[in-house]
């Protein structure tokens, strides 16, 4: 295996890229949680659930939604209520 030399410039470039990536991730999270209405893909990403699970939550009335055209919207407050309602207490 050959040895590689890492310079200060390499470390600076790595740091710059890492900070940029972190900012991007934080901005994406901020955009999702500051909206009042979220689309299905945003809800799935926020809750880390599959499209089928989201459909089940809609069908059984667990998560209310509004449909305009072919797009479904979910109120962020309803999602927060659902999470708080199902919060498990640590004993």
Secondary structure by P-SEA (a helix, b strand, c coil): cbbbbbcaaaaaaaaaaaaaaaaaaaaaaaaaaacccccaaaaaaaacccaaaaaaaaaaccccccccccbbbbbaaaaaaaaaaaccccc
